[in-house]
Amino acid sequence: MTITAAASSSHHLSPAFPGRAPWGTASKLRAWQQAAMDKYVQEQPRDFLAVATPGAGKTTFALTLASWLLHHHVVQQVTVVAPTEHLKKQWAEAAARIGIRLDPEYSAGPLGREYHGVAVTYAGVGVRPMLHRNRVEQRKTLVILDEIHHAGDSKSWGEACLEAFEPATRRLALTGTPFRSDTNPIPFVTYEEDAAGIRRSAADYTYGYGSALADNVVRPVIFLSYSGNMRWRTKAGDEVAAKLGEPMTKDAISQAWRTALDPRGEWMPAVLRAADQRLTEVRKAIPDAGALVIASDQDSARAYAKLIREITGNSATLVLSDDTGASKRIDEFSDNEDRWMVAVRMVSEGVDVPRLAVGVYATTISTPLFFAQAVGRFVRSRRRGETASVFLPTVPDLLTFANEMEVERDHALDRPKKDGEDDPYAESEKEMEEANREQDEDTGEQDMLPFEALESDAVFDRVLYDGAEFGMQAHPGSEEEQDYLGIPGLLEPEQVQMLLQKRQARQIAHSRRRPAEEADLLELPADRRPVVTHKELMELRRQLNTMVGAYVHQSGKPHGVIHNELRRVCGGPPSAEATAGQLRQRIAKVQEWATRMR
């Protein structure tokens, strides 16, 4: 079997497949798909893990490979395993376009002679693994495991997949995000030890977001971050006020975030209004562009849909995961030109609505896996120059994920063995130990009040693009915010960068021309703005403590006295709550004192 033979399988593809191949190459495979095919045909492995960024065309690659294996009689049938009911139907529809007939309604018994195989869900395999094992034992089978990381979602699913598909002739695992936050092993994935002794998933072929962006296969994503003042009542009955994005504890960040997303406050209406303005701008270049709000729960989703109607005058398509008509509504939205859709989790992964170009991340889920899959809904490119815009709350984790869009992660089976700050899991493990110690104690939780969001407003904070940040804080509706919302929707990646730099330069120049007493207090230079990455903040605090420690030996004064003196001279809160600019100012001041004493 030769590489040329793989290429010859293209005669099985309809002229319109893949339907969204870039710029007039519909009858050809994309370069990465052909390279992955060549590697597979050359090596003929039993197991193959292909990692490709959302929107790159994993389905096209998998079905082309399935067509080749069927054509060359390597396999006699195909089983596709997908995460959801909606996705298994999408797989069956995509396969039918190239002449592979999959039954998405299969439940038991012999398969009709007209079918080449079945499309099922991980949950379905979990219920009846032996049914599927019998099928793959009877005939040579290719098993396509779509978004394979879901096989680690529960122990039973992973065990069921191992039991059902261990006898399969060939297994093709696909994912856009091979990493998980836990250490559940993913079936049929090879793990290799790195230099630190951590076992990580090893892909046979990887095509990351950075490569896909360079190839114009996916859209560049502009992240627009919004901060604001939040006020809420804790379970203990205390009222707390804080600004989203300021350094605070994890609990306070979580509560401020929940307050921002409360539909009764001012933050969500302001962000939805800004996102709708952005959508209007994008639709000048992409007339059918759509927008999606990803909500935390069904009540919030309904409330956001109501807000959208009040803001725009038009209804939003509402997709709730337990609604029997959800799949149909997604399909209808994909085919029409309506502006807005609101969903809970159903559109976060794998669902193909290529016209989605504007998103609002209105959920408190903060795992890198979910974030990557959610953003993946907006990056599917149909023609060169399309851009995507995603609106975010200024939350440290989310901004870190946004700045690391091009980082390729692998699934780690082991936790780092180091103690302290070098171990990213140390804090959560300490919290777990504390919870285990206290689980039998009377915590008084039953006497506490429910968490209550009291008040919120929104502040345009910054734009994140390609790992860089642009803009200074400004009020919603201000000229500065409108400058960024008005970026054209059809631009090359390098043009996006150039335009953002120009917008920022114009904003800074405009701010400097104002008299100090008229300047918008929100327009802060970068070194005085709230720090949003814990890593940078911790490093600055470490530098300050090191400098103070050195000055203790030089001056003979206690640590506390020096810290208090720095606060008196430089101003600002204790170092645990200080911004990056305030910490740098104190570092410079203690350096100045130390120099004088020499």
N, C-alpha and C positions, 0 to 999 in steps of 0.2 A: 504494500500500500504506500503510495508516494504522495508527496505534497501536491503534485499536479493533480492527482486523483481527488484530493480535497477540493481543489479549485473547481474541478469539473462538476462538483455537486451543485454548482450555482444554477444549473439548468432546472433543478427542482424548485427554485424560488420563483414566485410570481414577480412580474416586472415592478410591482409596487412594494416589494418586500426587500429590505426593511423599509417600512413606510416613512421613517423619519431619518433616513441616512442623509448626511449633509450635502448640500449644494449640488443636486443633480447626479448623485452617485447611487441612485436607488437600487440598481441591479448588482452593485458591488458590496462586498463586505468592507467595513471600516478597517483601517490598517491594524488596529489592535486585535480586532476579531479574526482577521486573516492570520496574524502572527500567532495568536492562541491556537487557532486551528492547525497551523503548520506544526507547532510544538506537540500538540496532541497526536496528530497523525504520525509524526516521527517517533514518538516515544510509546504510543499505544498503552497507556497506563490503565490499570483497573479503576483507580481513584484519581480524580483530577479536581483541584480546588481553584476556581477562577474568581479573583477579587477584582471587581470593576466598579468604579464610582457610580452612584445613582445617576441614571440618565444616559449612561454610556452605551447601552444596548446589550445587556447580558442575555435577554430573551432571544434576540436575533442570533447571537453566537451559539447558544444552547440548542436552538432548533435547527440551525445549519449543521451542527455536529450530529444531532439526532438523525437528520436526513441522510447524512453521509454514512453513519453506522448501519442504518436500515438498508440503504442502497447496496452496501458492501456485505450484507448478511452477517455483520459482526453481532448484531442483536436482531431479535424478531419482534420486540414490542417495547413500548416506552411507558414509564410511570413518572409523572410529575408530582412532586409534593410541594405545596405552597402554604404560606402562613394563614391565609384567609379564604373564605368562600368566594369572595369577589375576585381574588387573584387567580384561583384555580379556573374560573370561567374565562378570565383574560388569557390565560395560557392556552386553553382549548381554542379560543377564537384566533389567537396568533398562530397556533399550529395548523389550524384549518387553512390558513392563507397560503401555506406552502405544501398542502396536501397530506399533512399528518393529522389523522382524525383521533382526537382524545375524548373520552366520555367524562364530562365534569360532574355527572350525576351518579356515577358508579357507587354502589353500596355493598353488593355481594353477588355471588353466583358467577356463571360464565359470562364473558364479555361478548357483545354482538360482533359478528364476523366483519362488519363494516369498519370497526375501530382498530387503530394501531396501538391503543393503550388507554390509560386513564389519567385523570387529573384529580388529586385528592389533597386533603389538608393534613398538617401534622397532628391535629387533634383527632382526625379520622383514623390515622395510622395508630395513634395511641389507644384508641378504643378496640381495634381489631388487627393487631400486628400479624397474627397467624394467617389471616385471610390474604394479606399482601405477600407474606413469605411463600405461601403455596403458589401464588401466581408467578413469582419470580423463579421458583424452583421448576415450574412446568415448562417455561420458555425462556430463552436467552433475553435478558431484560436490561435496558438502560434506565437507570433511576436518576432523574434530575431533581436535586434537592435545592429548591429556591430559597434564598435567604437562610442558609444552613444554620446560622447562629441561633435560629428559633428552636432547633433541636435541643439546645441547652436550656430552654425556658423552664422546663421541669424535668425532674429525673425520669418520670414515666415516659415522656416524649422521647428522650434520648435513648432509653432502653428499648422502647418500641421500635424506633428506627433501626437500631442495631439488630434486633430480632427479625424484623421484617425484611431488611435489605442486605443482610450479611451474605446471602447466596447470589446476589445480583452479579451479572456478567460485567457490567460497567456502571460506575457511579460518578456523576458529575455534580459537584457541589458549587453553588453560586452564592455570592454575597457582595454587597456594596460596603459592608461594615463587619469585618471578621472579628472585631473586638467585642468583649462583653465586660460588664463591671464585676461579674462574679467569677468563680473558678470552676464552674460546671464544664466538664469536657464536652466538646462538640463531636458527635459521631463522624467517623470516616475522615477526620481531619488529622494531619500529621503535625506533631509538636516537636520542636527541636530546641535544645538547650542553648541559651546565649552565653556570653562571656561571664555574666553574673550568676549563672546557674538557674536562670528562670526559663521554664519551658514555654515557648511561644508558638502560635500557629504558623505553619509554613505554607504559603500559597504556591501553586505551580505556575500561575500567571497572574500578575498584578497590573492593573491600569488605574492609577490614582487620579484624583480630581485635577492635580496640577498638570499632568500629562494630557488629560482630556481637554482642559482649558487651552493649553498650547495648541492642540489640534483643532480647536474650534468645534469640538463635539458637545461641550456643555457651555452654559451661559456663565459669565462672570457674575458674582453675587455682591451686591452693595448692601451692607447692614446699616440700618439707621437706628441708633440707640436713643431711648428716651428715659430721662431721669424724672425727678419731681419730689415734692414734699408729701410724706405719708403720715397719717395718724391712725392709730388703732388701739383697741383695748385687749389686753392679754387675758389669758384664762384666769389669772389671779385677780383680775379687775383693775389692773394698772393701765393708765393711758400713756402711750408712748408715741413720740413724734420723731421722725428721722427722714433724711433725704436718701432716696434710692441711689446707690452707687457709692455712698460714703462708707469708710471702713466701719464695720460693726460685726457683732458675733454672727455665727451661722443661723441661730434661731431668729435674730433680729432681721437678717437678710431675708429669710424665708417669710417672716410676717410682713415685712415691707413689700415684698414681691406679691404676696396674696392680696394685700391692700390695693396695690396698683391695678391688679386684674379684676377687682370688684367692679361689676358693671354699674353700680350705683354711684361710684366716685366720678371724678373728672378726668382721670388718667386715660381710661379706655376710650371714652368718646373723643378725646383730643387725638389719640394715636390713630383711631379708626378714621377720623376726619383727614388726618395727614396721609394715611395710606390710600384713602380714596382719591385725594389730590394727586398722589404719585401714580395711581392707576390711570387717571385721566391723561396724565402726561405720557405714560407708556403707550396708551392706546392710540396716540397720534402716530406712532410708528408701527405698533402691533395692534391692529383694530379689534381683534378678538381676545386680547389679553384679559385674563381673569385674576381674581384675588381670592385668597383663602385665609380664614382665621382658624388656627388650631387651638381649640379650647380644652380646659382641664376636665370639665364634666358637662353633663347634659343640661343642667339648669343654666350654667354660664353660657353655653352655646346658644340656647334659646334667647337669653337676654342680649347677647351680642347681635344676634340676627335682628332683634327688635331695634337695637341702637342703629344698625346699618340702615334699616328702613327709615328711621327718623332722620338720619344724616343725609341719605342719598335720595330718598323718595322711592326707592326700588326695593323689592323683596330680595332676600338672600336665600340661596338653596341651603337647606338645613339637613345635615347628614348625621344621624345618630346610630351608633354601632349596633344597638339591639333592635333597630327598626328593619322590618322585612323588606322594605322598599329602598334601603340605603344604596345597594349596588346600582339599582335602576336610576336613582337620582344622580349618582356620580357619572354614569354613562351619559345621561341627558345633559348634565352640565358640561361634560367634555365636548359634546357635539354642538351645543348652542353658543350664543355670544353673551350670556348673562355676565354681570360684573362680579358678583360676590358669592362665595360658598363658605359656610361655617361647619366645621366638623369636630368631633371629639378626637378619637384616635384613628379613625378608619382610613384617613387619607395620609397617615404619617409614613406609610411604607409601601412601596411596590405599585401603588395605584397610579396609572398612567393618565395624567391630565396635562398634556404638553403645553396647553395655553396658559397655565398658571404662571404668572410672572411677578406677582406681588403677594407677600405673606405677612401675617401678623402672628408672632409666636406668643400666644396668650395662654400658655400652660405652665405649671410649676414643675414639670418634669425636667430634671437637670442632668440626665446621663448623656455622655458623649454619643452613645449609640442612637438614642431617640432624636437628639438634636441633628445628627448627620442625616438620619432618614427623613426627618421633617424638612430640612433644607433641600434635600434631594428632590422634593416635589416641585421645586421651582427652577431647577437647573437644566431641564431637558430642552435642548436647543432644536429649533426647527429650521432657522435660517441664520446666516452669519450676522453677527452684530447684536443679537438680542441680549438684553441684560435682565437680571432678576433683582428684586428689592425685597429685603426681609426686615420687618420692624421688630425690635427687641426691647425689653426693659433693661435698664443698666444694672445687670446682675453679674458679679464677677465670673462665675462659671460660664455663663452664656457668652460673654465677651471673649473669654479665653478660647472657647470652641470656635467662635467666629474668626478669631485671629489665627486659628490653626486649621483652617479648612483643607490645606494641602498636606497635613501630616498624615502619613499612612500608619495606622495602628494595627497591631496584631493582638490576638487573644492570649493572655498570659494565664497559665494553669497554676502558677505559684505566686505567692506574695513575697516581696522583698524581705530579707531577713534583718535589715538594719533597724536600729531603734531611732526614735525621734523624728526630726523634720525630714530626713531623707526617705522615710517610708510614707508614701501617700495614703496608706491604709491605716497607719498607726492611730490617727485620731478616731476614725470610725470604729476601730477595734476596741479602743479604750471606752468609747461610748457604749459599745455592746456589753463589755465586761461590767460597766457600772449599772447598766439596765438589768443584767442578770443578777447582780448582787442585790438590787433593790426590788426585784419583782414580787417578793413576799411581804414587803413593807407596806404600811398604810401611807400612801403618798399624799392623800387628801385630794387626789385628782377628781373624785366623784363630787366634791363640793365646789369645784371650780366652775366658772362661767364659760360659755363658748367664746372662741376667738371672734372678735367683731371688728371689721374694717369701718373706720369712722369717716375718713376724709382723704382725698388724694388730688393732686394736680399734676400736670405734665410739663416737662421741660425738654426741649430738643437738646440732646447731649453731644452726640458726635456721629460721624460716619466711619465705618470700618470697611476697608477694602484691601485685599491682597496683603494682609498682615500689617497694614499701616492705618493710622487714625487721622481724621481730618475734622476741622471745624471746632468752634467754641460754643459753649452753651448759649441758648437763645430761647425766647418765649415762643410757644406755638402761634402761628400766624404772622410772626415777624418776618422782615425782609430776609434775615439770615437763614431762617428755616426754609422759606420759599426757594431760596437759591439752590438748596440741595434737593428739595422735592422736584424741582424743575429740570433735573438732569435728563437729557434725551434718553429714550428707551432703546435706541438702536445705536450702539457704539462698539468699537473694537476695545478689547481689554486695556491696551495702552492708552487709548483715548479717555477711558474712564479715569485712569490714574491722573492724566494731565489735567482733565477738567476739574477733578476734586482739588488738585493743588492750586489751580487758579481761583476756585471758589474760596478756598481757605485764605489765600493771600488777599483777596478782595475783602473778606470779612475782617481780617486783622487790620488792614489799612483803614477800613471804615470805622472800626472801633477806636483806633488811635487818633483819628481826626476829631472825635467828640471831646468836649471839655470833660474833665474828670467827674464833675458833679452831675453830668448828664449820662455818663456811661452806664450801660445796663450791667447791673451787678453780676448777672449770669455770665457775662463775657469775660471769662478768666483765661489768662494765658496757660499753656500746657503745664508749666511747672507748679501752678497753684491749683490745678484741678484735682478732683477726688481720684485717688488711685483705685484701680479696679482689679488689679491682679495681686493676689495674696503673696505671690512669690516676690514681686518687687517690693511690696510693703515690708515683708519679713526681712528682706536683705537690708533695707534702709534702717529698720529698727536694730538689726544686728550691728550695722556700722556705727550707729549712734551709741549703743551700749558698749561697744569696743572702745570707742573714743572716750566715753565717760569713764570706763574702767581704767584706761591709761591715765586720765587726768586725776583720778582718785589718788593714785600713787604719787603723782607730781605735786598735788595741792594739799593732800592730807585730809580733804573734806570727804564726807560720806557720799555714796551714790545719790541718795534721795535729795540731799542739799543741792547737788550740782544740777539734777534734773529740774528741781523747783526753780533754781536760778535761771536756767535756760528758758523755762516757760515764762518767767517774769520779764526777761529781756526780749525774747522773740515773740511772745504771745502764743495763743492757741491752747488747745486741750492737752491732757496727758498724752505721752507718746503712743500709747495703745490706740488712741483715737485720732492722732494727728494725720494730716494729709502728707503726701510725698514732699510737697514744697516746704511745709513746716519742718519736717524731719531733716531735709537737706539744709535748711537755714540753721537749725540747731547744731548739725554736724560742723558746718562752717564756723559757727560761733565758738564751739568748744575747741576747734583747731586753732582759732585765733587766740584764745586764752592760753592754750598750751604753748604756743609760739612765744608769747610775751614772757612766760616764766623761764624760758631757757636762758 
